[in-house]
Amino acid sequence: MTMTIALLDRARLIRIADVFAIALAAALPWSTSAAGILAAFWALTLIAMFDVRALRDTVATAAGGLPVLLVAFGVIGMLWADVSLAERWEGIGSFVKLLAIPLFFIHFQRSERGPYVFAAFALSCLSVLIVTALVMLIPPLAAELVKFDNVIVRNAASQSGEFVLCMFGLFYVAADMIERRQWRWLLGVGLFVAGMLVSMFSLSTGRTALVTMPVLLGLFAARRLTRKVAALVFAAAVVLAVVAWFSAPYLRDRTIQAWTDAEAYFATDARNSSGERLEFYRKSLRFIGEAPLFGHGTGSIHQLFIESSIGKTGAEGSATTNPHNQTFAVAIQIGLIGAAVLWAMWLAHLLLFRAPGLAAWIGLAVVAQNIVGSLFNSHLFDFLQGWIYVVGVGVAGGMVLKQRTADREIARP
């Protein structure tokens, strides 16, 4: 009787944790505060059904253990940082979310509701797209709610990244629909994707997303398409890119601006978006060279940039808390050892998603997007992109591991 009650309680807790995970995925495109609260509730629910053995087994794997190791290096790096305790705590706060990855692995090996998490994120992105379109059609409302770059929440870079991830998840779903001849559903997916493309090309262009898209398209073609179909898809993508370039002045101006800003920086040390970013890269390499093995300590980034900007003008006089490159953000603080752990984690997660199926494809897309985006941003340390990585890799990883276990059971004589 006691065992039955315990099992019922565990089943109830699993359902509650599922609800929080689904709500977290739905909240991410809309609200940082709501997402943070839901993540905390989700973690508390898992603590209530804590499984030491499952956690030990998961952390013993590369995919589950390397995020924990990276956080551990971040904690140790607080010891030698020559900054205030508050800055050290702020620095480690960027790492901590990675601890949720093995917890998601454990939970979604037990749960059947992983697909609902992905659906919640996609539908939430759809709601952002629809609400933005409706607001833009009402000028007084648009004047009140629409922010810079024609977005109503977050920014163009974040929204474009969300849309790219949705699109490539839906491409896999669309391929299945074509095989099953589900034409009505395919039409709906096509309209959703078309709406996101129009938004990205004509209203809210994130330049990092534009770089990510060809990479994901190549991965999708390799994973899901025959050579003939892949050739047709690439040809269509080229045509679409050409049409977008000549028909969307906003896209064209945003792209050209990156180049002209860089030219101005090289010519006059102009303080603009591209110039500052290039200056951050130059200084980051210098900081890493000063303490290559163990770094300057967790939380030291801002102070280093402040000290390097004293008495300087133009882009060289800029100070930041974010070097706009994930590898630099880790290496500055905990050295090349920490950067090696970061890349080992990415590699372990890529290898985890070699399996066929939608969950593995979503996981692969999330990791690839994060790696490419982290060349130009510190995406794991950003709230939105970091939690998208944690949730996407964690849920997809749990589903893949669950399927792997089921396949082993079937294969046993």
N, C-alpha and C positions, 0 to 999 in steps of 0.2 A: 504493500500500500504506500509506504513511504517513498519507495523507488518510483512508483507511478506518479505521485505528486511532484517529485523532483523533475521527472521527465516532462510533465505538463508545464511546470514552471519554466524550464529551459526552453521549451517550444514557444511559450508566451514571450519570453525575453528575446528570442530570436526574431519573432514577429515585430516586437517593439523596435529592436535594432534595425530591422529592415525599413520600418517606417521612417526612422531618423535618417538612414542613409539615402532613401528615396527623396525625402524632403531636403536634405543637404544638396543633392544633385540639382534639384529644382531651384534652390535658392541661389546657387552660385552665379548664374548670369544676372541676378537682380540685386543682391544685397550682401555685402561683406559681413555686416553685423549678424544678420539672420543665419548665414552660413556658419559663422564662428560659433554661435550658440548651439546650433543643431549638431555640429561636429563634437562639441563638448558633451551634449546629451548622449550622442551615439557612443562615445568613449565610455561614459559612465555606465551605460547599459552593458557594454562588453565586460567591464570590470565586475559587474554583478554575476557574471557566469564565467569568471576567469578560469582558464585551463592551462596550467603550468606546462603540462606535457606537450600540448599543441603548440604553445608559444616557443618552447625549447626546440622542438622539431623544425618549426618554421624559421627561426633565427639561425639554425644550423645550416640552412641553405643559402646560396649566394644571393638569390633574389630577395629573400626575407631578411638576411643578416647584414648585407652591405649598407642598407639605409640606416640600420641601428649603429653600425660601425662609424658611419659618417657623422651621425649625431654625437656619438661618444667622442670622436676627435674634436668636434665643436665644443663640447663641454670641457675637455682637457685644455683646449686652446684658450679658455678663459683665464687660465693660471698665469700666462705670461703676457697678456695684453696690457699695454701701458696706457689704459684709459680707465674711466670711472666704472664703478660696479654697475651703474644703470646702463652704460653703453655696452658692457659685456652681456648683461641680461638681454638687451635689445638684439644683440648679435646672435645669441644662441636661440632666440625666439624664431629666427628665420629657418633654423635647422629642425626644430622640434616636430613639425608636422609630419616629417618623414617617418617618425615612429609609428604612425597609423598604418603604414603600408603592410607590415606583417599582420597587424590586427585585422585589416580588411581581407587578407589572404585566408586567415583562419575562419572568419565569419562566413565568407561567401563560398567556402568549401562545405558549409553546413546548410546554407540558405538556398532556396530555389528562386529567389526574387532578384537575382542580379540583372536580368534584362529590364526589369522595371526601373532600375537606377538609370540605365542608359536612356530609356524612353522618357523618363522625367527630365533629364538634361536636355534632350532634343526638343521636347514640347515646351520647355521653358525658353529655349532659344527661339522657337517659333513664336511664342508670345511676345518676346522682345521685338521680333521683326514686325509682327502685326501691330502692336501698340505704337511702335515708332512710326510706321506708315500712317496710321490713323491720326497721330498727333501732327505729323508733317502736313496733313491735308487741312488742318484747322489753324490758320495763321496766328490768331491770338494765343491759342494753346501752345503752338510751337515756339512762339516768342518767350513764353514762360518756362517751358519744360526742356526744350532742346538745348543741349550743351554744344560746346565746340566740336566740330567735325560731325555734326548731325546725329548725335547720340543722345539718348535720354537717361541712360545709366552707364557708369564706368567711362570708357573712352574708345576711340576707334580701333586702337591696337588690340585691346582686350576683346571687343565685340567681334572683330574680324577673326581672331584666333578661335573663338567659340564657334563661329559659323563654319570655319574651315573644318574643324573637327566633326561637326554635325554632318557636313556635306559628305565627307569621306566615309563616315559610318553609314550614311544613307546610300552611298554608291554600292556598298556591299549588299545592303538590303535590296536595292533595285536590281542587282544582278540575279539574286534569288527570285525576285518577282518576275523577271523576264523568263527565267527557266520554267516557272510555274504558270506563266501566261496570266498573271494577275494584273491586267492592264489598268483597271480603275485605280487600284492602289498605286500603281506605277505613275499614273498621271498626277496623283496627289504629291508623291515624293518629288516628281519633276518640278511641280510648281513651287514647292518648298525650296528646293535647291536654286531655282531660277530667281526667287525672291532674295535669297541670301547673296547670290552673285551680283544682282542689281544693286543691293545695298552696299556691298564691298567696293564695287567698281565706280559707282556714281555718287555715293553719299558719305561713306565712312571707310576709307581705305587704310588698312594697317599694312605698312610696308613689309614687316616681318612675315605676315600671312602670305604675301605675294611670293616670298622666297620659299616658304614652306610648301605651297601648293604643288609645284613641279616634283618635289621630292616625294610627297605622298602619292602623287599620281603614278610615279614610277614604281613605288612599292605596291600600289594597288594593281597595276598591270601585271607585275611579276607574280603576285599572289593569286589573282582571281581571273585573269583574262588569257585567252589564247593569243598567239602572236599576231594573227590576222586582225582580231578584234582590237588588240592593243594598238596596232598601227592606225586603225580607224579612229580610236579614241584620242591618240596623240595628235592626229591630223585635225580632228575637231577642236582639240584644246588650243592648237596653234591658231586656227581660224578665230576662235572665240577671243583669244588674247589680242589678235590684230584688230578685231571689231571693237573690243573694249578700249584699246589704246586710242583709236581715232574717234570713237563716239562718246568717250567719257573724259571731258576736260579735267575734272577733279582728280581722277586717277593719274592722268598724264602729268598734271602739275605737281602732285605729291611725289611722283617718281623722279621727275626732273629736279625738283627742289633738293632732294638728297644729294644729287651730283653737284649742283651749283653751290650748295652750302659747303660741300667738301672742298671745292675749288677755292672759295672765298677763304676758308680756313688755311689752306696751304699758302695762299697768296698774302694774307694780311693777319692771320691768327684771329679771324672773325669769330665772334661768340654766337654761334647758331647751333641748331640741333646736331647736325652732322659733325661740326667742328668740335663741339664739346665731347661728343662720343669718341672721336678719334683721339682727342687729348686725354680722355679717361683711359683709353687703351694704352697709350704711350706711358702714362704715369703708372698704370697697373703693372706693366712689365718691369718698370724700375723698382717698384715696391717688392715685387716677387724676387727680383735679383738681389735685393738687400737682405732678404731672409728666405732663401729658397726652400729649405728643408721643412721647417716647422711654421713658417709664416710669422706675422706680427701679433697674432693672438686674435681670438674671437671678439668682434665688436670694434676692431681697430680701423676699419675702412674710412669712416668719416673723418676721424682725426688726422689720418695720413693725408687725405686730400686737402683738408683745411691747411695743414702745415705747408703743403706743396704749393698752395695758391697765394700765400701771403706776399704782398707787394707785387703781384703779377696782374696783368690786364688781359682783356680778350678771353679766348677760350682757355688759355693757360691759367687764368685767374678764377676758374670755376671750381667749386668744391661740391662733392656729392657723397651720398651714402650708398650709391649703387654704381659700380663700374660698367654696368650694362653688358656684362659677359659672365655667365655662371662659373666658368672655370677660373676666371680671374677673381671673382668674389670669394671662391673657396680658397684658392691658392694664396691670396693676400693674407688671409686670416690663419689658415692652418697648413700652409705650405704645399709643396708639390706632392707630398704624401697624401694630403687630403684630396687634392685634385685627382690623384690616381684612384682613390677610393670612389670618387664621384663617377669617373669614367667606367670603372669596373661595375658599379651599380647599374649604369645605363646599359652596358653590355649584357649583364646578367638578365635585365628585364627584356632586352631585345631577344635574347635566346629563349626566354620563357615563352614568348609568343610565336614560336616557330610552328605551332600546331595549326591545323585548319579550323575554320569556323568563325562566326561573327565575333565572339568574345576575344579570340586571339587577334583578330584583325583590329578591333578597337584598341586593345592594349598596345599593339604594334604602332598604330597611328598616334596614340598618345605619347609614347616614348619618342618616336621619330620627330613629332612636332616639337617636343620639349628640347630635344638635342639641337635641332636646327634653330629654334627660337632662342636657345641659350647661348648661341654664338653672338647675338645682338642684344640680349637682355639677361638679367639674373632671374630667370623664370621660376626656378625652384624656390627662391627666396621671396618672390612676389606672392601675395595672398591668393589671388584668383588662379593664376597659372600653376602655382604650387599645389593648391588643393585639387585642381583638375587632374594634375599628374597623380597625386596620392589616391584620389577616388578612382580615376580611370584605370591605373595600373593595379590598384588593390582589388577592385571588384572583378575586373577581367582576369587578373591573376588567380583569384580564388576560384573562378569558374573553370579556368583552364586546368588548374591543379585537381579540381573535383572530377573533371572529365578524364584526366590522366589516371586517377585512382580507379575510376569505374572501368576504364579500358584494361587496366592491369587485372582487375577481378575477373573480367570476361575472358582474358587470355589464359588465366590459370587452368590447368587440366583438372 
